[in-house]
Amino acid sequence: MSKPPGPGRPAARSIAFGAVGMVLVGSSVAVSRTLTAAPLCTVQAIRYSMAAVILVAVARRLRIPIAAPRGREWLLLAGLSAAGLVLFNVAIVRGVAHAQPAMIAVAVACVPVLLGVLGPLMQGQRPRLPVVVAAAIVTVGAVLVEGAGHASAAAIAWATLALACEAAFTLLAVPLLPRHGAWGVSVHAVWLGAVMFAVLGGITDGPAAAARLTASDLVAASYLAVLVTVAAFVLWYSAVAALGPGRAGLITGIAPVAAAMTGIALGSRAPDPLMWAGIAVVAGGLAAGLSARCSAPGPGYARPVISSPQARAAADDGSVNRASRALATRAAYGSAAACSPQRLKNMCDHQSAYSWYRQVRARHVPE
């Protein structure tokens, strides 16, 4: 019989979700290079429009509810789409025009450190030193994998913007995930991104830009829509919701490794000792950060009896400690009245249990 994950250990499934998402992102570099001559905003608008339709169709098929944004959630989603989708793509394209691609990739490789520090702060927690140190190790490994590059002042500015946008893609989703979940955040971010790119495409590329796209451009856009947008977005946000932005940020170090391995497979890059050393460093950082234990449960922690159907269903989800998620579900449904939100946070041995509590309350318990 398999044992539930121990206290403070993120579930292997959540780590696998994030890893697969980053592999898809990293392996898409070769596909993205085929679009360098295509009208940027127009092809991105087509990509995200296709992805939005697919996301909505699959969510309905799987009967996953997609809640409408409300209040400040619109601002968070607009910022996520504008920074994480639109500005990030523009910064990458413009940055590569002023510097070697490796230099831009090295800047983006600093994302684990940003998420390791800013992610916990956004959740009202202190950054955890083991995770921050592991993030720095992963960043060093990613830099070794990508190599160095020369750049002008303009390229450094674009690289810094790309780094900030990549971090915003995750950080702005953190307040949204408890209520909307990975599917809801992905759907709203993608359709907003499609609208933004469509408007920009009409201004910069012209209304007839879509007619200039070749068959290979449309194939590449379809690949990016299905795998790098639909699949990778849902997988990534699922990992962030379960692991928290700090630990999930470590997994972004897999993307440059996947890009390098894809280059070797396609013959566009030759393996070298520095690259293999970088992969080993990334692996070491991931192992150190993802295996670090969370803080011990607060006083009075007791493993709850899983009695209600909702609690049993939650306990079957391996993304957090079973007992913690069961306790969170029972509290959300009112069957554990003594568990106030603050006490629940103190008792649960994984932060995502409290996020689950908030999500269940928002979706299934009337105000």
N, C-alpha and C positions, 0 to 999 in steps of 0.2 A: 504493500500500500504506500502510495506517495505521501510524503509529509508536507504540510503546509509550509510556506516560507517562514523562516524564523524571524523574530522581532528585528525590525530595521533592515531586512533584506528585500530589495525590490524583486518582484516576481520575474522569473526568467522570460515569461511570455511578453511582458511589457518591454523588457530590454530587447527582445527579438524584434518586436514591432518597430522600435526606434532604429535598430540596426538595419533592418530591411529597407525602411524608408530612406535612410542615409545612403545605402548602397544604390538605390534607384536614383537618388539625386546625383551621386558621384558618377555613376555610369552614364548619366545623360549629357556629360560634357561633350562627348564625341558627336552626339546628335545635335546639340546646340551649335556646334561649329559649322554645320551644314546650312545654318540659317543666317550666316553673317551678311550675305548679300540681299536677304529678303527685307522688306519694310518692317522694322522692328515692332512698332506698336500694333500694326495691323495683324501680323502673324500671332502676336501675343493675345490680342483680342479674340482671334479665332480659337486659339488654344484654350483660353479660360472659359469661353462660351461653351465649347464642347464639354469641358470638364464640369461646368455647372449643370448642364443637362444630364450628364451621366450620374453625377452625385445625387441629384434630386430623384432620378429614376431608381437608382439602387436603394436609396434610403426608403422610398415608398415600397419597393419590393420587399425589403427586409422589415418593414413596418417600424422604422426608426423615426420617432417624432422630431420634427424640426421646428423649434420655437421661434417666433418672430422677435427680433431685437426690440428693446425698449429703453427709453431714456439714454443714459450715457453709454449704453452698449453700442449705439450707432456710431458714436465718436471713436470708440475703441476699434470697432470693425473697420471704419473708414481709415483710421490711422494704420491698422494692420495691413490693409490692402494697398494703401498708398505707399507705405514704406517697404513692407515685406515683399510685395509683388511688383509694383510699378517702379519706384525709385531704385530698388535693388537691381532690376534688370537694366535700367538705364545706366546706373553707376558701373556695372560690369562692362557693358559695351563701350562706354566712354572711357573708362579706365584702361581697358586693353588697347585703346587707340593711342594712349600716351605712355604705356609701359608694357613690359613683358607680362604675359598672363600669370606667370609664377608669382610675381610681386602682388597682384591682386588676390591670388589664392592664399598667399601667406597672411595678408591682412584679414581675410575672412576666417582663416584658421584660428584667429584669436577669440572667436565666439565662445568656446567653452569657458574661458576665464570670465568674460562678461556675464554669461548666464549663471556661473557659479557664484558670483558676487551679487548681481542685481536681482536674480531670481528669488532667493530667500528674502531679500529686503522688501520686495513687492508683496511677499506673503506675511510680512510682519515678523520675520525671523532673522537671526544673525547668520551670516554666511558661515558654513562649516569648513574649518581649516583643511581637513582631509580631502574634501571635495574640491576646494580651490587649488590645493597643491596638485591633485590629480589632473585638474583641468589645465594647469600650467604644463604638466608633463605631456598631456595629449597635444597641446598646442605646439610644443617643441617638436614632438614627433611628426606632426602634420607639416611643419616648416621643413623638416628634413626630407619628407616625402616629396614636397612640391619643389624644393630648391629655392634659390634666391633669384632676384631680378633687379634690374636697374630701373629707376623711375624718376620722373620730373616732379616738380612741386604740384602740378595739376594732377598727375597720376596718384600722388599720395592723398590728395584731397578726395578724389573719386574712390580710392581704396578705403579711406576712413568712412566715407558715406556708405559704401557697401557693407562694411562691418557693422555700422549702427543699424542699417536696415535689416540685416540678417538677424541681429539680436532682437529687434523690434518684432520680427515675425513670430518669435516665441513669447517674448515678454508681454506683449499686448494681448496675447491669447489667454494668459494665466487667469485674469479676472472673469473671462468669458466661459472657460471650460466647465466650472461647476454647474452652471445652468444649461448651457447649450451642448456640452459634450464635444467630442472630436468631430462628429458628423455635422453638427450645427455650425460650429466655427468654420469648418472647411467650406460648407455650402455658402454661407454668407460672405466669407472672405473672397471666394472665387467669383461669385457673380458680381460683387462690387468691383473686383479687379478687372473683370471683363468690360464692365461699363466704362471704367476709367481709361482702359487701353483703347476702347472704341472711340471715345471722345478725342484722346490724344492722336490716335491714328488718323481721324478725319482732319485734324489740324496739321499734323507734321507730314504724314504720308500721302494725304490727298484721298478723296472719295473713291478713286479708281484703283487704289493700291492693291485691293484683293484680287483684281484681274491680272496682276503681274506675278502672282504666286505660281510657282511651278508645281508639278505633281510631287516632286521630292520634298518641297517645302510643306505641302499639306500632309504628307506621310510623317515628316518629322514633327509637325505640330500635333498630329494625332497621337504619336508616341508620347510626347511630353504631356498631353492632356490626360491620357489614360494612366500611365505609370508614374510620371513625375508629379502630377497634380492630384488626381483622384486617389491613387493608392498611397503615394508618399505622404500627402497631407493628412489623411485619416490615420495612417500608421504613426506618424510623428506626433500628432496632437493626442493620440491615445497614450503614447509613451509619456508625454509631458504631464497629462492628467494623472497618471499613475505614479510616476517617479518624482514629479516636481521638476521645475525648470533647471535647477542646479545640477542634479544628477543626469537628467536627460541631455543637458548641454554637453556632457562628456561624449555622448554618442555621435555628436557632429564630427568628431575626429575621424570617423569611419569614411566620411564622404571623400576626402582627398585620397585616402587609400584606395577606395573603389575606383576613383578616376584614374589613378596610376595603373591599377591592374587592368582596367579597360583599355588604356593606351597600349599596354604591353600585348594584350590579346589581339588588338587591331593592328599591331605593328607600327604604331606611331610613336612609341617610346621604347627605349632599350633599358632593361633593368640595370641598376648599378648598386654598389654596396651601400651608398648613402640612403638610397630609397628603402632598402631592406632594413637598415638600422632604424630609419624613421618608423617603419611599420611595427618593428619590435617595441619601440618607445611608446607608440600609440596604444599597443596592446597592453603594455605594462601600466600605463595611466588608466586605461579603462578598468583593468582588473583591480587596481588599488581603489579607484573612486567608487565603483559600483559594488564593491564588497565591504565598504566602510559601513559600520553599523550606525543606525540612528540613535538618538538619545534614548535612554531607558525610559519605560513607562513611569508615569507619576505615581505617587503614593495611592494606595487603595485600588490599584488595578486588579481586576478579577476577570478571568476568562468567562464570557457570558454563555448561558445555555442557549443554543440555537434551536428555538422552538417554532417560530412563526414561518410560514412559507416564504415570505419576503426575505427573512434572515437566512433561511437555508439557501435560497437562490443566490443571495449575495455571497454566501460563504463558498459557493461553487466557483466564483470568479477569482482566479488566482492572481489578479493584479495587485492586491494588497494582502496583508495578513488576514486570514479567514476570520479569526475571532474579532479583529478590529472592525472589519467591514460588516460583520453580522451585528455588532454592537451599534455601529453607526446607523444601520437600516432600522433596527428596533427603535432607536431613539427618534429617528425621523418619522416613523409611523406612530409614535406616541406610546408604544408598549413598554418603554423604559423611561417613565416620566422623570425619574431622578437624574437622568443624564442631560444636564443643560449643555448648550453648545460649548461653553468654556470647559466644563468638566470633561466633556467628550474629547476635546483636544488634548487635555492632560492625560487621559486614560489610554487613548489609542496610541499604539506604538508605530504608527505610520501616518504622515501628514495627509496622504490621499484619502484616508478614512474620513477625515473631516470634510474634504471636498466632496466625497460621496454623500455624506449627510446633507450638505447644502444642495447637491444636485437632486437627491430624492425629494427633499422638501419643495424645491422649486417646481419639479415636474408633476408630482403626484399628491402633494398635500396642500389643500386649499389654504389661502392666507386667512 
